[in-house]
């Protein structure tokens, strides 16, 4: 499924302006809408995969994914900021990556801590189901 998302940018027009019945989008920083979509989707897909990996991994090292996730969020913010800002607006400085990454990391860590008991309960349920199945099979097999 993921390879499909990497090529979805080809569905976007190769023009500077994209008009839909919901909105009109003007690509200010990038050459065309397709270029913006390509860059945005490259960052967004990796961010989505990292977040899924963070929440589905129960190992101790999953905390090492937090800085990567924070950096990808920062890159998306810069990407969108570059494309929507006017020429006279100041740029977001690179030192802003630390507060953004810290906020994202803390938020994801808190969400992970809230979901951890649920994941442990599901693992316990699976273990109980397997043990129950094994016991029932042993009871149903005739002794020879």
Beta strands, then each sheet from edge to edge (+ up, - down):
strand 1: 17-19
strand 2: 24-26
sheet 1: 1+ 2-
end
